[in-house]
């Protein structure tokens, strides 16, 4: 392809709403353009990268034994009602009525559709396993689309679904997909890590996220170098002794004090941990934060140390709840008699879930359930009785690994893939069954496997860039090689460049030729911005010395070559840059 024959609208400046590196460079390099909030058009170069990533995914899925299908984007309401997600999914589900006033949704994910497909055509265990996937657009009405392709409303996704006869076979399929995903992201030239993760709104028993490591990543990854344990921060466990419900505590006993109330201290206007810490001259680690939460089963209170962060997902799992959110200030006053910042467990008539660290704390400072007052010298078991001790806080650097108890570290990452062990969550609800060898009806045991295709492109750019632009990995670059003729007014140079372009194209090289009649500086600046892995420059050195310059974008290394040596050198360089 030639520059003058394709659409590459590069920009000197990024749009004002572009916040992160990939968003800025995708715009500046002319790979995408914004249509509306969270909705983008893929331009020729962007689409070529998307297609290359998709082709790698297809090869990986073939290795894992999956087959490609294409499912409808528009899904009828009754399927989502069968699964119970029509209301539970929330406002991210775009709902609409057709001309017959029947309700539909634009698919954000396709569990319901694939279950309906399989339950109608698979009747026997002899037809299993079945593993189907698609690469197609999705739509989720994000409340705050941002970061370009990282968090859009419309996006391209690889979503796959497996059906097995039992847990043993489902585990084997899951492992095949785990291995396939590792192969896929390696082939994309990414530095990534597979980490344990929460199953979220998809549901299921177990999952792994595949994280591209990048300093700009939204996600925190907690990992142990000693044993290899890794999880995202929502899921990461902390290695210390845990226990279930506090012995002898019941809903009626929670909040009762076994002795007179602990000392009461006035803390006028002090509402945050930092303010109380300074005012009472105690470290934040001696303060216990009390947060009232609302669940689908009522209200509860969560306790964590003052220098820790409550993890709502861990709390939800500890309570076996479907939903957990922080209570409103009005709810806090109604239930505890005080606003946030003055809440505490002493005398609180709610179920109390205390973080495991609280079990070993003494002389705690807590809110007194009276505005502008705190208790000091508080002890669990004496002054209040937690209904449960559990791991409900975010893990941090230095916390003990749950497997080997060595200190863990924190890195940043971008989620590009997620695989789930769904179990029978959807097959039971939607009556998707097969006959086993004994003729008994059994629900399919499912898995679910997703890759954000556009997100993978953006994550690659977040990981591979410099001050001048993108540095594409060889396998997903729009073109592997860029040929630049420095002076388009010099016939010797242009004739040589044209002949070289035609010959390299004929030999199967993935090449783009910058044949624009613009200044050499503009061409080289655009070359750095666009980030093609290998650059061939035909300029004055070729005219005067017969040498051609080859520049490797990633390292900046410049290699000289004669015309006769060029194909051999380019082939060797290309091979060295492949995963």
N, C-alpha and C positions, 0 to 999 in steps of 0.2 A: 504494500500500500504506500501511496505517496501522500505527503502532507497536504498538497494542493487538491487532493481528491477525497479528503475526509474532513470531518467536522471536529476540530479540536480548538474550542474557544478558550484559550488560556487567559488568565487575569493577573494583573499585577497585585491587586489587593483582594483579600477575602471579604465576603459579606460581613456586615456588622454583627449579625446574630450567630456567626460561627465561633464557637467557644473553644473547641479542642483541635489538636493538630490535624487529625484525619478529616474533620469537617472542613477546615480551611483549605487543605491541600486537594481534597476531592473537587472542591469548587474551582480553585485556582488552576488546577491542571485540566479542567474541562471534562471531568469524568461524570459529574452529575449536575443537575439544575433543580431548583426547588419549584414545585407547582403550588403547594399550599403547606400549611403546618404539618410536618411529619410525612409529607408525600413528595417523592422525588422522581424525576426522569433520569434514566441511565443513558448517557451519550455514548458514541461509538467506542471510545477507549474504556469507559467504565463497564460497558456491556461485555466487551471482550474478556476483561478480567473476571466478571461474574460467570461467563460461560466456561472459562478455564477452571475456576473453582468448582463449578457444577460438574464438569467432566471428571475431575479428581474424585469428587464425592461418588459419582456413578461407578468408577472403577473400584473404590473402596467398598461400596455396597455389593458389587458383584463378588468381591472376595469374601464377604460375609454371608453370601447366599441369599441376599434380598433381591426382590424384583420391583421394577419401576411401574407405577400406575400414575394416572392423573385424575384427581377427584374434583367434584364441583366446588366452586368458590362459594356459591349461595346454598345455604342449608335450611331446610324447613324446621320450624319451631318444635314439632312433635318429637324429633330425635333428641333435641337438647332437653326436652321435658322428661324423656325416658331416663336420661342420665342424671337428672336433677340439677343440671347446670344452667338452665335458662334463666333462673333468678340468681343462683349462687355465683355465677361468673362476674356479675357486677356491670358497671357502666362501660367497661372496655368492650363489651359485646355490642356491636352495631346492629340494632334491630330495625326492621322496616316491614311494611306491608306491600304486597303486590296489588294489581288492579282488582283482584278478587277478594281483597281484604284478608288474605292469609299472611301469617307472620313468618318471616325468614330472618336469617342472620348472614352477614358476610364472615366466612370462616376465619377465626383466629387460630384454630387448631382443628384436627379432623378425627379425633377419637370416635365420635358418634357415627360419622359417615363410614369409617372403615369397619367398625363393629357391625353396622347394618349390612355392609357388603359381604362380610365373611359369614355372618350367621345365616344368610340366605343361600350360600353356596357350599359351605363346608359342613358336612354332617357326621363324618367318621374320623376317629383317631388316625386312620390310615392315610388321611389327607394332610396330616400335620407333620412337621411344623409349616406355617405359612408366615413369610416376612415380606411385607409390602411397604414401599416408600414412594414419595413424590417430591419433586422440586417445583414449587409453585408460590404465587403471591398469597399473603395472608393480610388480615386487617385487624388491628386492635386499637380501639379508640383511647389511646394514651391520654391521660389528663394533662401531661406536660411533655410533649414531644421535644427532644433536644439532641444535640450532638450528632446531627446529620443521620447517617445510616446506623448509628449506634442505638438510637431509640426513636424509631419512626413509628408512624401509625400503619402505613402500608409497607410491607417488607417481603423479601424473597426468602423462603425457608425450605430446607429439606426436612420433612417430617416422615418418620417411618414407624411401623407398628408390627409387632410380632405376635403370633398366636401359637401356644404350645399346649400340650396335654396335661402337664403338671409342673410343679416347681423345679424339679430336677432338670427337665428339658428346657424350661424357661431360663434357668441359670446358664445353661450352655449357650443358648442364643444370646443372652446378655453379654457373655464373655466374648462371643464372636463380634458383637457390635462394639464392645469396648476396644478390642484389638483393631477393628476396622477404623474406628475414630482416631486412634493413635496413628495409624498409617496415613489417614487422610490429612491430618494437620501437619504431620512430618513432611508429606509430599507438597503441602502448601508453603513450605519453607518457614514455618513458624516455630518460635520458642514458646512452648506451652507446657501445661501441667494438668493432669487429671486429678480432681479433688472430690471428696465426698460432699454431698449437698442435700438440702432439704427438698422434698418433692413438691412443695408449693400447691398451687391451684390445680395442677395436673393430677395430683394424688399418687398413691402407690406406696411401696414399702421401702425402696432404696433408690438412690440415684447418684450419678457422678456428673459434675460439670467439667468441661474442658476449657481451661483458662489460658489465654494468650498473655504472657508476662509482659507488663508494660507499666512504667512509672505513672502513667496517666490513667490507669485502669480504675474503674468505679468500684470494683470488688476487692475486698481484703482477703488474702489467702493465708491461712494459718498452717504452718508445716513444721515437720520435725526432720532435721537432717540426719539424725541418728538412726531412725527406723523407717523413714519414708512416708509416715502418716501425713496426709494433707487433706484439708477441708476448707470450704469457704467459711466466712465468719459466722454466717447464719447457722451453720451446722456444727462447727468445730467444737469438740468436746474438750473438757479440761480434766487433767489427771489428778484427782484427789478422791478421797473416800466419799462415797455417796450412800444415801439410804432412802427408803421410801417414806411413808407417812410417819410422823412423830408418834412414838408409842403412846397409846392411850388417848390420843386426841380425837375428838369428834367435832362435828359442825357446831354442836352446842358448846363445847369446851373452848373452841378457838377464841382467843382474846381474853380469857379469864386470867386474872393475876393471882399468884399464889401468896403474895405478900403485899404490904402497903406500897402505894405507887412510889416509883423512884424519884430522886430529887428533881424538882422543876426549876428551869432557868428561863428568865425572860430574854427573848431574842428579838427586840423590836425592829421591824423592817427587814429582818434577815430571813431570806427565803431560799437562797441557793446554797449548795454545799460549800462553795467557796466563802460566801458571806458568813455562814454559821461557823465554819472552821476558823476564820480570822477572829470573829467576835468572842468565841469561847476558848480560843487558843488551843484547839485540838486538831490533829491531822485529819484530812478527809477520810483516811482509812479507818478511823474510829467512829465515823458517822455512818448511819444506815439510812438509805433512802427508802421511803415507802411510797409505792405508786398503786393507785386503785385502777383496775382494768375492768372492762366490760366484755363478757364472753357470751356465746350463744346460750349458756346455762346460767347466766346471772353475773354478779359482780364478785371480784376477788381482789386480794392485795398481794403485791409482789415486793420482796425486800432484797436489795443488793447493797453492797458496800458503797460508801460515798464516792469513791474514786473508780467505780465500775459503771458499765453501761448495761441496762436491762436489754435482754434479747427477747423480743416479743414472739419470735418463732419458736424458740426453745420453751418459752412459757406456755404457748399454745399446745405444744406437744406434751408438756408435763401435765397439763390440765385435761388432756384428751379432748380439746375443744376444736370446733370448726373455725371459729373466728375469735380473735382477741384484739382489742384496741384500748388505748388509754381512755379512761373515763373523763367526762367533761368536768370543769371546775364546779359547776352546779351540782353534779352528782357527788363530788367529793364532799361538798358542804352538807348535802343531804344525808350521806352515809356515815361521815366521820365527824362532822361538825366543824371542819376547818378547810381552808383552801390549800392547794398544792404548795409544798414547801414547809408546811406545818403538820403534815400527816405522819402518823406513827402506828406501830402495832399494838401498843399497850392499850387494852380495853376495846380494841377494834372488833366489832361483831361481824367479821367477814372471814371467809377462808383465807388463810395466809400461806403463801408459798415463799419460802426463804431460800436464797441461794446457798449452796453448800458451804461457802465461806462463813456464813453467819453462825453456823453451828459451833465454830471454834472461837468466836469473838466474845470478849468480855468488856465491861465498862463502856458500852455503846452509847452514842448520842442519837436520839431519835426525835421526830416530831411528837408533840403532845396532844395532837388532835384539838388544838386550841391555837388560834392565830397568834403568831409572835411569841410562842413558847415552845421549848424543847425539854425533853427529859435527858438527864445524864445518868451514868452508872446503871444502864439498862442491861439485863441478862436474859437471854432466851431460856425458856423453861421455868424461870422464876417470875419474870414480869409479863411474859406472853408465851403462848404455845403455838408454834407454827403447825399448820395442818400437814405440811410436806416440806422436806428439804429436797432441792433439785438443782441441777446445773442450768441456770436461767440467765447467765450473763454472757457478754461477748468475751471470747478469748483474746488475750493480748500477748505481746512479745514477752517472753520469759516464763509464761505459764507452762505447767508441766504437760507433757504429751500424755494422752490417755492410755497409750500402749506401753511406752517404755519409761515414762516419767522424766525424760530429759527435757530441757527448756526448748520451747518452740519459738519460731520467728514469724514475722509478718511481711508479706510481699503484696504487690498490687497486681491485679489481673483483669482481663476483659473476657467475659463469658462468650464463647462462640458456639459451644455445643453442650447438649444436656441429654443424658440417657436415664431412663427410669425403669424400675421393676414395678409395673402396675398391678400385678397379681390379677385378681378377679373383680376389681373395682367397677369396671364398666360392663364386663360380660355378665355379672350377676344382675345388675340393675336393668340391663337391656335384654336379658334372657337369651344370651348368645351361648348356645350349648352344642355339644357334639356327643356322639355315642362312643363310650369306651369299649374295650375288648369284651366286657361282660354285658354289653347292651344297655348300660346305665347312662343317663344324661349327666354330663359334667360341664361346668363352665370353662371357657377358654382361659388360660393363664397368659396374660399379656405383658408386653414390653413396649416402650415408647422411646423414640430416638430422634432428636432434633438438632439441626445445624442452621444457624443464621448465616445465609450466604453473603448478603450484603454486609452484615456485621463482621464476617470473616475478612472481607476486603478492607473495611475500615480499621479493624484491629491490626491487620498487617501493616497498614500505614502508620498507626500509632507506634508500632514496634520498630518500623524501618523508615526512618526519615532523618534529615539533618537540616541545617539552616537554609539550604538551597532548595529543598523539595523532597519528593518521594524517593525511596530506594527500594524498588520492587524486587522480591524474590523471583528467580528465573521462571518458576513454574506458573506463576499467576500474573506476570507482567502482561499488559495489553499486547506488547511486542517484545521479543527477546533482544532484538538488535535494532539500533538506530544508525542509519547511514546519513552523514552530514557532508554536503558539499559546501565548503566555506565561501567560495566566490562564484556565484551563479553567472557572472558576466565573463568568466574565463572558460572558453570553449573546451580546452584540454581537460579542465577539472570536471566540467559538467558531462562531457562525453564519457570520461572514465567512470564517474559516479553512476551514470545511467547504465553503462555496460555491467558494472559490478552489481548494481541492484537487480538487473534482469537475470544475471547468472546466479546470484545467491537465492533469489526467489525460485528459480528453476531447480535449484538443488534442494529445495525444501526448507530453507532457513526462514524463520519467523521474523521478518524484517520490515521496517518502515523507513522510507527515504524522505528526509527533509529537503524538498526541492523548492522551498519558498525563496523568492528573491528579496530577502531582507538582510540586515546586517549580520555578520558573524557573531557579534556579541548577543544579539537577540536569540539566535539559533542555539547558542551554547547555554544561555540562561534558561530557555525553554527545555533544553535537554536535561539540565539538572532538576528542574521542576517536575518533569514527567517521569523521570527515574527509570527509564529503560535500563536493564542490567548491563548491556554492552553497547559501547558507542564507537563507531568507525568514522574517523575524520579524514577527509581528503581535502588538502589545502596546499599551502605554499611548499611544505616539505616534500609533498609528492611531486610537485612540478619541478622543484630545484634538485631534490636528492633521490626521488623515486621511492620514498618511504611513506607508509600509511600509519597513522596513529590509531591505536585501539585503547580505549579507556574503560576500565571497570568501574561502574558507578558506586558499588559498595565500598571499595577500598581506595578509590582514587588512583589506583596504579595505572600507569601509561606504558603500553607495550608497542614497540615499533615493528613494522612488518613490511616486507616487499609485497608486490602484487602477487607474485608466485607463491609466497608462503601463507597468504592471508587465510585461505579456506582451512588449511591444516591448523593454524593457530586459533582461529575462531571456534573450530570444532573442539579443540582441547580446552579452551576457556569456558565454553558452554558446558562441557562435561564437568568441569571443576566447580561450577556454580549450581549444579543440580543437587537435590537432597541426597 
